[in-house]
Amino acid sequence: MTASTSPITQQKPTLNFWQIWNMCFGFMGIQFGFALQNANVSRIFQTLGADYGNMAILWVAAPITGLIVQPIIGYMSDNTWGKFGRRRPYFLIGAIAASLSLFIMPNSPTLWMAAGMLWIMDASINISMEPFRAFVGDMLPKKQRATGYAMQSFFIGVASVVASSLPWIMTNWLDISNTAAEGQLPDSVKFAFYAGGAVFLLAVLWTIFTTKEYSPEQLAAFEQAEPTLHNSAVLQTTPSYGRYGVTSMLIGIISSIFVYTNISSLDKSLYILTGGFTVFGFCLLCASYMQNHNRTDNGFAHIMADLFAMPQTMKQLAVVQFFSWFPFFAMWTYTTAAITDFHYKTADVTSAAYNEGADWVGVLFSTYNLTAVFAAICIPLVVKLFNLRIAHMINLLLGGLGFISFILIQDPTYLVVSMIGIGFAWASILSVPYAILANALPAKKMGLYMGIFNFFIVLPQILAASILGVLITKVFDNQPIYSLVLGGVSMLLAGMLTLRVKENHD
């Protein structure tokens, strides 16, 4: 697919099915990496010696990396234009680094190295993924954006079905062993990661070579032809946020002292949360200093300014995103432990029962992702019957009920029913909020705002990493199944909060 290079028309051209297919195809590779990570990293950590108490803190690499990388990459891609375009250079750099990480990760000899590789792998995936979100807003007219994000959800679902099941496929179809000596990963997991690395790179290359981006001049003309109703973020209108920085730092410091003095009864993972408040407060103070001394011509100041000048629609969606993503982090971190403990009655990582349960987790993850494929096709139809907001609410309620049902179903075979509800929620949170948001954002800041919006995916994951270990060991009597129930309650709340979102009907 090539974008128009003829004289600029007043309206952004409508793209055909295959053009949208090509521009979204790279997301299949990105999701191959994420799906392998989500379905297998807890298994890798447990194999290398992690326990329920420190599992979440090891997983915190992913959200912290996203918090740092996504807005920076979004800002940089907004301001990049060269031989390979605006977003495509980031697709390529991220794909190469992520593919290498996928080859190295399953060969980690120690727990600390596996945790370090998760940092590198997640950062690399985010470098590719973040510009892909803005890419849809760049290339499609508003009436096609819901279709574009639904197409991304379709590819996410297809990739996740295959990638999540790869260890099971390796064992049951290719007769590759799914057990290994203590401290060693089975060959089925290793070969799954190798395949994922190859698919990641090839899929991203397909989009890079089949899609040409619009020039900055074309995008500016398109935006002028389609004025939006958003309240633009301008540095001069941004309120002073120094007082927020002081408040945040005080909360972080006081909370850290409290955790330190009660360390015998609390978990060290709470330092993630208290430290986060402190660092965020420090960043706000720096941004306030720049604002007060007219030193605002840099990326950091722009990111902080736009964070506090989000359009109203974005603020409302941010709250929904927060409660929508908390349960997925709980699921990715603790489903293997929950199912092997609650349904297979074992925590012995060398036993056949544990590895059977761990493989079944991959199949269950494939189930919710396969459901997401069909849900991605259904979502545009439901949107036409109602609207984006109501469609999102319905899907989130289905997901919440799916999470809660984990504790009610004793036979793990029937957990596929739970995953159907979760699949509808997954397809929805990957498409509908972005379709609503893209219609409320200026084209020249699409990447930055998409990165800032992902703060509210990252923050609930940091919260989960901070508190879930404590809750499981101190409150839930070392039963990780309750983390999934808590996630279900969070998603039901997110569904109800969707009713507060105001859509921008241009």
Secondary structure, DSSP 8 states (H G I E B T S, - for coil): -----SS--SS-----HHHHHHHHHHHHHHHHHHHHHHHHHHHHHHHTT--HHHHHHHHTHHHHHHHHHHHHHHHHHHT--BTTBSSHHHHHHHHHHHHHHHHHGGG--SHHHHHHHHHHHHHHHHHHHHHHHHHHHHHS-HHHHHHHHHHHHHHHHHHHHHHHHHHHHHHHTT------STT---HHHHHHHHHHHHHHHHHHHHHHHH-----HHHHHHHHHHS--------GGG----HHHHHHHHHHHHHHHHHHHHTTTTS-TTHHHHHHHHHHHHHHHHHHHHHHHTT---SHHHHHHHHHHT--HHHHHHHHHHHHHHHHHHHHHHHHHHHHHHHTS----TTSHHHHHHHHHHHHHHHHHHHHHHHHHHHHHHHHHHS-HHHHHHHHHHHHHHHHHGGGT--SGGGHHHHHHHHHHHHHHHTTHHHHHHHTTS-GGGHHHHHHHHTHHHHHHHHHHHHHHHHIIIIISTT-THHHHHHHHHHHHHHHHHGGG------
